[in-house]
Amino acid sequence: MKSDLNNPLSDEHVCRTLVQVSLISQAQAQEILKKREPLKQKLAKQLAAKDAGTISIIDVIDSLNIKRPDNPSLPLDEEHIYKMLAQVWQVPYKKIDPLKLDLNIVTSIVPHSFARRHLVLPLAINNGCLTVATPNPFNTELLEDIARASNLEVKAVVSSRKEIIKLINEFFGFKRSIAAAENQFSAPLVDLGNLEQYVRIASDDELPSNDQHIVKAVNHLFTYALDQKASDIHIEPKRETSLVRMRIDGVLHTVYKIPKNVHTAIISRIKNLSRMDMAEKRRPQDGRIKTDKEGEEVEVRVSILPTAFGEKGVMRIMDPDILFQDLEKLGFTSTDLIRFNGCVKATNGIVLVCGPTGSGKSTTLYSTLRNLYSPAINITTVEDPIEMIHQDFNQIAVNPVVGIHFGNILRNILRQDPDVIMIGEMRDLETAENAVQAALTGHLVLSTLHTNDAPSSVTRLIDLGIPPFLIQATLRGILAQRLVRKICTHCKEKYTIDTGELADMGLHVEHSGSIEVFRGKGCQHCRGTGYRGRTGIHEVLPYSEAVKKITVEHTDPELLRAQAIKEGMVTLRENAIKKFLSGVTTYQEVLRVTWEQI
């Protein structure tokens, strides 16, 4: 780029602007300009394989890891530079959220080569106006070319160069793979899958699961999900298309719509990677895939289920950074953590973790096991399937085909001299009876139950067929939990709300009148939702002597609850309200997660 002081993106002009906004000093600017050429050559060599574009002065500054004056813990990176330049230029800055982009708009307005050469990314069309992201909003000739080609008014916003290049590669790459796959694959417009058998002669051009385009498309889905910190990937066949959705912070987002005739090939590729039976399309199947994220192993649990319009695939991403945590980081209050640790530090007995699917039970159990582990104890788990492989545990996968069930495998485990046994789920009488026998013979048993709260777990055990006297002899404690979304720290703001209004919604707080609480306005970091990340709310019920006395054949859960509260148990609803009042979450999340307790 030419050194022209009238060019806002020239080396001198950028440095001068950054000095004006106090991001760098005059001395730093002079030093950068003095050494820019050798630094550009060095960067060009490093990026040759990734980026054929020219190296700008912004790339040079980004590579130097200069500390930001306003926050020395953060480097002066490309994104912050462009954000400050946009303010000076009086052009809107846009942090692009890939989840809000339409694949067709991104890839159909301009060709890939044009987008790559000029670093321009179409974002959205509203009221006949096309918004495009570019690092150079002053290239009026480029914007006019796009306007003529699209017959739309064009509005430019500033985005970082790296971000635009990354999204161009991702979106055009995925589009190219899907389009190439679609061209190779022929199928009827409507495939009713399991509802009706569509009789057709198989053709030789049917797309195999190892086709390079399908391989690239599936790889892109995994990369995208890991980048967005998604917990699940859903691939759902519909009548004419197939939806790709991702669960982020507990909420599903539609990411792509792919042609129906490519769906089968993508599912086949996933089945192949997870070592499933490729020919079996009528029965549900489970499998797993091991991949990596920045050098760290990541396990992906795969479930394939036949539906009306074809096989639906759900892939749960088991991130070790999330599954194995310190218990202190899971959202426990100090009191609840002490009570829960008191339960799991027992040398024998049963400790239950209960809650619906997706409430964080696996994370709590794995984190507890890691906390309990030492070279002096033997930990054995029985899971269906194994969530995450960990070298410190002896993990056994349930396999009904060869006769390995929760119930009967426990008898064999006891011969393996375990100290701690973790059972994935107590779902029947046989499993519960063997867990009780293990607890009676001096073992600590951790397991899960699908109940709404802690007291109802006792009645659930009775319903399964466990006599009350055995529950009294073995049960040590119960933990019920849910996950609530946390307010985004980047856009957190105070506001006042009347306690009477909260009471009308079922949220009773100790204060009266107006109180100050928090919410998220919505920003680029949280995708406009106001939430970022999740934390747990808990209900810990130590199985005390008083609770044992009221555990009878027809125990009323409300009596158990009243006694537990009398002994200091804080309910899920109360814990959630505490997190709301302390600014961790919002009252909307409290209502969403604890609605059944109103």
N, C-alpha and C positions, 0 to 999 in steps of 0.2 A: 504494500500500500504506500502511496506517495506521501512524503512528508509535507503536507500542505496545511498551513494553519487555519485555512478556511474550511477544511474538511473535518467535521466533528469526530471522525474515527481515525484521523491521522495519529501517528505516534505522539507528536508534540502536543496536539490538542487534547488527547486522552489524558496524558500526564498532567497537563496544565489544569484540566477540569478536576482531576482527583486531588490535586493540591488545593484547589479552591474549596472543595467540600471536606477538606482535612482528613482524607483517607491516607495520604502519603505526605511526607515533608518535601520541601523544595530540594533538599540534599538527596533524598531518595529518588526523586524524579530525575535529577541530573545523572545520578549513578546508573539508573535503569536505561536512560537514553544513551549513555556512554557505552554500556555493555550489551545493547539490544541485539546487534548483529550476530555475535557468537552464540548468544542465548537462543536466538531464533533458529540458527543452524543446528544446535544441539537438540532443540525440541522437534525440529523437522525430521531428524533421524529417529527419535523415539516414537513419533506418531506416524511414520511412513506407512506402517502396515495398517493403521487404523484410519488415518485421515489424510487425504491427498490435497486438502485445501491449504491455503496460505496461513502462515503463522502470524498472528497479530500481536501488538504490544500488550493486549489484554491477556493473551495466552502466556506471555513472558511474565507479567506481574503475578498471574495465578500460580505459576510454577515456582515462584520465589518464596512462598509461604510467609509473606509479610503479615504480622499480627494487626488485627483491626484496632484502631485507637479507641473505639467505643466499647469493644469487648475483646480484650487481649487473649482470651481463651480460644477465640475463633480466628481462622486465617482469612486474609483478604482474598476471597475466591472470585471466580469469574461471575457467579450469580450476583454477588453483592456489588461488584463493579458495575455490571449492566443495570442493576436496580438504581444505583446512584446516578449513573449517566442518564437514564431515562427521566429521572426527576429534573435534572438540569435541562434536558432537551424538551421537557414538558410533553413527553409522549408516554402513554400508559405502559407500565411494566406488567408482564404476564408470566406468572409461574404456572407452567402448563401441567394440568392434571390429566394423565393419560386415560383415566377412567371416564372422563367427560368428553373424550374425542370420539367422533363418528368415523369409523374406518373408511367408509365410502367417501366422505367429504375430504378427509386427509389425502386420500390416494387418487381421487378422480379429477380434482380441479386442475392440477398441474402434473406433468410427467415426473417420474422419479429422477431422471437425469437433470431436469430443470431445477427441481427442488434441491437436489444435492449440490448443483453448481452454484446456485444463488443463495443457498441457505434460507429457504422460505418454506413455512409450514402452514397450510390452510387449517384453521381451527374450527370455525363455525359459520353458519349462514343465518342471519336474523334480519327479517324485513328487507330482503333484497341486498343486504350488505354482507360482504365476506370479510371476516377478520383473519388476518394472516400474522404469524409470528416471524420476526426477522431480527437479527442483531444490528441491522443497518436500516432504520426507518427513513433515511434521507435519499434512498435510491428510488426516486420518483419514476424513472423510466421503467424499472422493474414492476412497480405497482401498476403502472398504466398498462403494461403488457398483460398482466394477470387480469386486469379489469376487462380488457378487450377480449381475451380468450374465454372468460367466464360469463361475460355480459352482466356482471355484477359490480356494484360499488365496492371498492376495496379500502379497508381500514387497517393500518399497520399498528401492531403492538410490539414492544421490545421483549425479547427473551434471550437467554444466554445461548451462545453458539454451541456449546457442548450438548445442551439439552435438545436443541433443534436437530443436531446431527444424530443423536441417539434415537430420537423419536422417528426421524425420517427412515433410518435403518430398520427400526423395529416394525413400523407400520407398513412400509412398502415391502419389506422382506416377508412379513406374514401374508400380506395381500397377494404378493407374487406366488408364494407357495400354494395358497388356497386356490388361486385362479388356475395355476398350472395343473393342480390336482383335479380340479373340476373339469378342465378340458380333456383329461385322460379318462374320466370316469363317466359312464353313461348309466342312467337309472330312470325309472318312471318318475314323473313329477310328484306323484303322491304314493308313498310307500306306507301302508297301514301297519307294517311291522307285525305285532302280535295280535292285532285285532282281526285282520284278514290276511290270508296268504295270497300274495300277488305272484302268480305263476308266470315266470319268464325264463327263457333259455339263457344260461350264463354265457357271457361273452369273454373273449380272451383279453379285452382291454380293461377289464375290471381292475381297479387300482389296488395294488398290494400294499400291505402295511409298512413294508420297508422301502417304499418309494421315497426318493430323496426329498420331494416336496412335502410329503406327509411327515417325514422325520424332522424337517426344519420347522414345520408348523407346530408340532408337539413340543419340540425343544423351546420354541418361542413362548408357548403357553407357560411352561415351567419357569423360564427366566423372568417373564412378566410377573408371574405370581410371587416369586421370591423378591423381586424388586419392590412390589407393592405391599409386601408383608401380609399376603393373603393366607388364611388358615385353610381354606377349601377351594377347590376348583370344581365347578359343576359343568358338565357337558350334557345338555338336555335336548333330545330330539323332539321336534314338533312336526306338524303336518307337512309344512313346506320348507322350513328352515331348521337350523339347530342353534340353540343359544349356548354361549359360553358365559358363565357367571362366576364371580369370585367373591368369597366372603371375607370382608376386611373389617376388623373390629366388631365382629358379630353381625354385620349387615351385608346382604348380598347386593352386588353391583353387576348389571349386565355389561359385559366387556365387548363381546363380538356377536355378530350373527353370521353363521357360516352356511354355505349351501348344503342342503340335505344330502345330496349325493356324495359329499365328502365325509359326512359324519361317520359312516361305517368304517372307512379306512382309518380315521383318527382313533376311534374306539379300538379297532384291531391293533393299531400301533401301541396303544396303552396296555392292552391285554398281553401283547407280546413282551413288552418291557417288564410287566409284573408277573410273567410266567404263568398266565392263565391258559385254560383250554381254548384255543382259537376257534375251534369248531362248535363249541357249546354256546348257543345263543338263547336257550330257553330257560336256563336256571341262573340264579344269582351266583356271582363269583367274587372272591376276595383275593387280593394279592398285595404286594408291596414293591416299591422301587426305591433304590438308594441313589442319591445324587449328591451334589455338593454346592455350597454357597460360600464363595470366597475362601475356599480351602477347608470349610467345616462340613462334615457329613450331615446330610439332611435325609430323613426317611419320609417316604410318601406312601401312605396307606390307600389302597385303591379298592373301590367297590363298584362292581358292574351289576346293574339290575335291569331285567327286561321290562319295558313299559309299552304303552299302546302303540307308539310310533317308532320303536326301536330300542336299542340298549342305551340306558343312561349311565354315565360314568361320573363318580364323585371321587376326587382325590384329596385326602386330608394331608396337609403338610405338617410333619412333626419336626418342628425346629428345636434342637437341643437347648438353645438359649432360652426358650420359653418353657420347655418341659422340665428342665432341671434348674431350679432356682432355690435361693435361700428362702426359708419359710417366712422370714421377715418381710420379703418383697412381694408376698402374695396378697397383701391387703388386710392381714389379721390386725385387730387391735391388740395392744400389749396384754390385756386381760385374757382375750380369747386365745392368744398364742401360748400363754402360760397354761391355760386349761387344756388345750389340745396337746401340747408337749407332755403334760402330765398323763394323758391317756396313752400316747404312743411309747412312752418310756417304760411302760409296764413290761414285765418279763413274759407275761402270758395273757391270754384273753383275746377278745375280738374288738376291733375299732372299725366303725363303718363311716364311709364318706358317701353322702347321698345328694342327689340333685338330678335335674333332667339332663338330656343329651346337650353337650356344649356348655356345661356349667363349670368346666375346669377341674373335674374330678381327677382325670389322669395326671394333670400337672401337679395337683396337691399330693397324690399318691407317690409319684416318682420323686418329687422333691422331698417328701417325708422319708422314703427309702434311702435316698442319697444322704440325708441328714443322719439316719440311723446307721448307715454302713460304717464298718471298721473291719480291719483284717481279722478281728477276733470273732466275727459273727458270720453266719451263712444265711444269705437272703435268697429265697426261691420264689418265683412268680409263675402264675398260671394265667394266661391272657388269651383273649379271643378278639382280634389277633394281637400279637405283640406290637405295642404302640411304638416303642423306640428301643432298639437294642443297646444295652449298657453292659460293659465288660465286668462290672462289679456285682451284677446280679446273675443268678442262674434262671434263665427265662424259658418257659415251656409254652408252646402254642397249642391251643385246643385244636384237635383234628378229628372230627366225628367219623371220618372215613376209615381211620385206623383204630377207632375206639378210644380216642383221648378226649374225654369230657371233663368238665370242671369237677364233677363229683368223684368219678372213679380214679382220676389221676392223683387226687389228694391222698388216697391210701398209699400210693407208691411214694409220694413225696416224703411222707413221714419216715420212710426207711432211709432217706437221704440226709438225715440229721440236720434239719433246718432249724434256725433260730427264729427267723421271721418269714412268714408266708404271705404273699399278696395274691389274692384271688380277684381276677378282673371284674367279676360280677356274681352276686348271689341271685340266681334266677330261678332255682327250683329247690325242692326239699332235700334231694340227695346232696347237692352242693352245700346247703346250709348245715345238714347233719354232719358231714365230714369236716366242715369248718369248726363246728362246735367240738367234735372229737379232738381235732388238732389243738384247739384252745385248752381243752381239759387236760391234755397230755403235756402241757408246759410250753406251748408255742404262742407267739404273738401273731395274730392273723389280721391282716388289713384287707378290706374288701369294699365294694360299692353296692348300693341299692338305689333303685329308681323310685324315690319317694320325694314328696314336696318339701318336707321339713324333718327335723330331727326326731320329735316325739312320734310321728307316724311310722318311723322305721321299726319301733318296737312292735307295734301292731302288725306291721308287715311280716316280721319274723314269725309271729304267732299264726298269721294267716298261712304262711308257708308250711306250718305244721311243727314248729319247734316248741316244745313244752315250756311254759313260763319259768319253771325251776331251772332249766338249762340256760335260758337267757340270763336269769339272775346270776348264775354261776360263772358265765363266760364273758358277758358284754362289759366292756370297759368305758366306752364313750362313743358318741355319734357326732359327726360334723356334717351340717348341711351348708350348701354354698350356692351362690349364683355369681355371675359376672356382670358388672356395670361398666359402661363406657366412661372414661375420664374426660373432663373438660380439657380442651386443647390449651396448653400453657402459653402458646404464642398469641392467641386472641381472647384470652380470658378477661372478662370484665365484670364489674360489680353492678348490681341493681337491687332495688328494694321490692319486697313482696309482702303482702298482708298475711299474717298467720291465720286469720279467719278464712282466707281464700284457700290456704293449704289444708285447713281442717275440713273444708267442704269436699276436698278431694281425698280425704282419708289420711292425710299426713298431719299428725298431731305433734307439735313441738312445745317445749316448755315455755318459750317466750310468748308474749302477747304484743299486739300492734304490728308495726312494720319492722322487718328485719333485713339486713344486708346479706345477699347471697351472690352466687357467681353463675355465669354461663359463658359459652363460647360464641363470639360473634360470627365465626366462620372465616377462614383465611386459607392461603395457599397450602399451608402445612397440614391442615385437616380436611382438605378438599371441600371447604365450605360447610362442613357438617357441625363444627363447633366441638367435636370430640376427637381425641387421639389416644389410642391405647385403651386397655381395660384393666380393671382391678377386681378383686374378689370381695364379696360380702359374706359373712359367715355366721353360723349359729352353732355353738358348741354346747353339747349336753353331756357332761360327765355322768356316768351311770352310778349315782350315789346310792347309799343304803335306803334313803327315803323313797327314791324312784323305784328301787327294787321291790319295796313293800307293796306298791300299787300296781305292779306288773302281774296281772292275773289273766285268766283265760279270755275274758271279755273286757280288756282294759280300754278305757275311754282315753283317746289321745289328748283330749282337752285337760283331763286330770294330770296326765304326765307333763303337759305343757305348763300348767299352773304351778306344779311342784318345781319344775326346772327353773321357771322364772323367779319363784320364791328363793331358790338357791343361787340366783345370780346370772342365769342364762339371758343373754341379750339376743332377741329374735332377729331374723333376717331383715324385717322391716325397720326395726330400731337401728340396726347397724347401717343400713342404707341411708336412713335419715341423718345419722351422724356424719356420714361421708358427704351428704348434701350440704349440711350446715357448715362443714369445715372446708367447703369449696372444691372437693374432689370430683363430684358429679352434680347432676341437675335433678330437680324434683321429677322431671319427665322420665328420667332413667329409673328413679326409685319406683314410680308408678308402673312402669313397663315390666320391671323385673320382679316386683313383689305384689303384683296385682291381686293374686289369690289370697293375700293375707289382709286385705281390707276388711 
